[in-house]
Amino acid sequence: MGEAYFYHLTRSAPEATVQALAVKSLAAGWRVAVRARSEGLLARLDDLLWLRPEDGFLPHGRAGGQHDAMQPVLLTTGPDAPNRADCVIALEGAEISAEEVRAQARVCILFDGNDEAALTQARGQWKALTGAGCGAQYWSEASGQWRKEHEKPAS
């Protein structure tokens, strides 16, 4: 049973945080699905992941290709993960269900702390997922580094 990790972005760009989380997930042996609502954000992520990390390459692809099932990191706007992702990274308020949290090793929900609508959306997701019995952690970078500020165990 996985957990939902909520990342409250106040200093980092979503693209940089996705990159860091994807690198850690791949190091753990996980496949990743990055889910956003807009193609524009996925295009920026696609470009960034081709260029960084500077000392290597982060293998990835955009959903809709013939090799989706083989992608270590799949960028998508859809709810399905043909690459059999162990970790889903959700951006822009992309939908995450309690069943999905339970089925994954981890779900990461990134939200812009400078956007009131994004904060409201994230609070609603926290309430819905923890209310459904999912474990969740809240991470903040307000201090200048990522720190776990709150944790609610699965029930």
C-alpha positions in Angstrom: 0.0 0.0 0.0 1.5 3.3 -1.1 1.2 6.8 0.4 0.5 10.2 -1.0 3.3 12.7 -0.6 2.2 16.4 -0.9 4.9 18.8 -2.0 4.2 22.5 -1.3 6.3 24.4 -3.8 7.2 27.9 -2.7 10.8 28.1 -4.0 11.3 25.5 -6.7 9.9 25.3 -10.1 7.6 22.2 -10.6 9.9 21.1 -13.5 13.0 20.9 -11.2 11.1 19.1 -8.5 9.7 16.5 -11.0 13.3 16.0 -12.2 14.6 15.4 -8.7 11.7 13.0 -7.7 12.1 11.1 -11.0 15.8 10.6 -10.4 15.2 9.3 -6.9 12.4 7.0 -8.1 14.5 5.5 -10.9 17.3 5.0 -8.4 14.8 3.0 -6.3 14.0 0.8 -9.3 10.6 2.4 -9.9 8.9 3.4 -13.2 7.3 6.8 -13.1 4.2 8.4 -14.6 4.2 12.2 -14.6 0.6 13.4 -14.9 -0.3 17.0 -15.7 -3.4 18.7 -17.0 -1.7 20.7 -19.8 0.3 19.7 -22.7 2.3 22.9 -22.3 3.8 21.8 -19.0 4.6 18.4 -20.3 6.4 19.9 -23.3 8.5 22.0 -20.9 9.2 18.9 -18.8 10.1 16.9 -21.9 12.6 19.6 -23.0 14.1 19.8 -19.5 14.5 16.1 -19.1 16.4 15.9 -22.4 18.9 18.5 -21.1 19.3 17.5 -17.5 20.7 16.1 -15.4 23.9 17.5 -17.0 26.0 14.5 -15.9 23.6 12.0 -17.4 20.3 11.3 -19.2 16.9 10.8 -17.7 15.2 8.3 -20.0 11.6 9.3 -20.7 8.9 9.7 -23.3 5.6 11.4 -24.0 2.4 9.3 -23.9 0.9 8.3 -27.2 3.9 6.6 -28.7 4.4 2.9 -29.6 6.9 2.4 -26.8 4.9 3.8 -23.9 5.1 0.5 -22.0 8.9 0.6 -22.0 9.4 4.1 -20.8 11.0 4.5 -17.4 9.4 7.9 -17.1 6.2 8.6 -19.0 4.8 12.1 -19.4 1.0 12.0 -19.7 -2.2 13.9 -19.3 -4.2 10.7 -18.9 -5.0 8.6 -15.9 -3.6 5.4 -17.2 0.1 4.4 -17.0 1.0 1.9 -19.7 4.6 1.8 -18.4 3.3 0.1 -15.2 4.4 3.0 -13.1 5.3 2.4 -9.4 5.2 6.2 -8.7 2.8 8.8 -10.1 3.8 12.4 -9.9 0.8 14.7 -10.3 0.9 18.3 -11.3 -1.6 21.1 -11.9 -4.2 19.4 -9.7 -4.3 16.3 -11.8 -6.8 13.8 -10.3 -5.5 11.1 -8.0 -7.9 8.5 -6.5 -7.6 6.6 -3.2 -7.4 3.3 -5.2 -4.5 4.7 -7.2 -2.6 5.7 -4.0 -3.2 2.2 -2.6 -2.0 0.5 -5.9 1.3 2.6 -6.2 4.5 2.5 -4.2 4.1 6.3 -4.0 2.1 9.1 -5.4 3.6 12.6 -5.3 1.3 15.6 -5.5 3.0 18.8 -6.3 1.3 22.2 -5.9 2.2 25.8 -6.2 2.1 27.4 -2.7 1.8 30.9 -4.3 -1.5 30.0 -6.0 -4.6 30.1 -3.8 -6.6 27.9 -6.2 -3.7 25.3 -6.2 -3.6 25.4 -2.4 -7.4 24.8 -2.2 -7.2 21.9 -4.7 -4.3 20.3 -2.7 -6.2 20.7 0.6 -9.2 19.0 -1.0 -7.0 16.1 -2.3 -5.5 15.7 1.2 -8.9 15.6 2.8 -10.3 13.1 0.2 -7.3 10.8 0.3 -6.8 10.7 4.1 -10.6 10.5 4.5 -10.5 7.3 2.4 -7.8 5.8 4.7 -4.7 6.6 2.6 -1.5 7.5 4.3 -0.2 10.9 3.5 2.8 13.2 4.1 3.1 16.9 3.7 6.4 18.3 2.6 7.4 22.0 2.6 10.4 23.8 1.3 9.6 27.1 3.1 12.7 26.7 5.3 15.0 26.5 2.2 15.2 22.7 2.1 12.5 20.0 1.9 11.2 19.0 5.3 8.4 16.7 6.3 5.9 18.9 8.2 3.0 16.5 8.8 2.2 12.9 8.4 -1.1 11.0 8.6 -0.8 7.2 8.7 -3.0 5.0 6.7 -6.1 3.8 8.5 
